[in-house]
């Protein structure tokens, strides 16, 4: 909502709350740590996000196994991800794969 006023209502270490004013309505937005404990919808969204990640990683590993036979799969977390990137660096270079396709940047 780049052209809508955003008002911070409250913020602490565990949560932050905002109001967005649109011409025809108000939106309230909340960010909370551990929201999945208190909210079933958030818990299900978390489960679904984890499932989608796992399914993506299966496809990711299958593709690299085809183009780089013998490479050990990765779950994609930092330590093992670094090992995996080293194992496949020649394939990445040969195919000109952009780093941002393989490494998350914040």
C-alpha positions in Angstrom: 0.0 0.0 0.0 2.6 2.5 -1.1 0.2 5.5 -1.2 -1.9 4.7 1.9 -1.0 6.2 5.3 0.3 3.7 7.8 0.0 4.4 11.5 1.9 2.4 14.1 -0.5 1.7 16.9 1.8 -0.2 19.2 5.1 -2.1 19.2 7.1 -4.2 21.7 9.4 -7.2 21.6 6.5 -9.7 21.0 4.2 -7.8 18.6 3.5 -4.7 16.5 0.2 -3.4 15.4 -0.6 -1.0 12.5 -3.5 0.7 10.8 -3.6 1.4 7.1 -6.1 4.0 5.9 -7.5 3.4 2.5 -10.2 5.5 0.8 -13.0 2.9 1.4 -11.8 1.1 4.5 -9.3 0.6 7.3 -7.0 -2.3 7.6 -5.4 -3.5 10.8 -2.2 -5.4 10.6 -0.5 -7.3 13.4 2.9 -9.1 13.5 3.4 -11.4 16.5 6.0 -13.8 17.6 4.7 -17.3 18.3 1.3 -16.4 16.8 0.8 -20.0 15.8 0.3 -20.9 19.5 -2.7 -18.7 19.8 -4.2 -18.7 16.4 -5.3 -21.8 14.5 -5.2 -20.0 11.1 -1.6 -18.9 11.7 -0.7 -22.4 12.8 -2.1 -23.9 9.6 -0.4 -21.3 7.5 2.9 -22.2 9.1 2.3 -25.9 8.4 1.4 -25.2 4.8 4.5 -23.0 4.3 6.7 -25.7 5.7 5.1 -28.3 3.4 5.6 -26.1 0.4 9.2 -25.5 1.3 9.8 -29.3 1.7 8.1 -30.0 -1.7 10.2 -27.3 -3.3 13.4 -28.7 -1.8 12.5 -32.1 -3.2 12.2 -30.6 -6.7 15.4 -28.6 -6.2 17.4 -31.6 -5.1 16.0 -33.7 -8.0 17.0 -31.2 -10.6 20.6 -30.9 -9.2 20.8 -34.7 -9.0 20.0 -34.9 -12.7 22.6 -32.3 -13.7 25.2 -33.2 -11.1 25.0 -37.0 -10.5 26.2 -38.1 -7.1 25.6 -34.8 -5.4 24.2 -35.2 -1.9 20.8 -33.5 -1.4 20.4 -30.5 1.0 17.7 -29.3 3.3 18.9 -25.8 2.4 19.8 -24.6 5.9 23.0 -22.6 6.4 25.7 -25.1 7.2 24.6 -27.8 4.8 23.6 -25.2 2.2 27.2 -24.0 2.1 28.4 -27.6 1.6 25.9 -28.1 -1.2 26.8 -24.8 -2.9 30.5 -25.9 -2.9 29.5 -29.3 -4.3 27.5 -27.8 -7.2 29.6 -24.7 -7.9 30.8 -26.0 -11.2 27.2 -26.6 -12.4 26.2 -23.2 -11.2 29.1 -21.6 -13.1 28.6 -23.6 -16.3 24.9 -22.8 -16.5 25.3 -19.2 -15.4 22.8 -19.5 -12.6 22.4 -16.2 -10.7 23.3 -16.4 -7.0 20.0 -14.9 -5.9 18.3 -18.0 -7.3 20.1 -20.2 -4.8 20.9 -18.1 -1.8 18.3 -16.1 0.1 19.2 -12.4 0.7 17.6 -10.4 3.4 
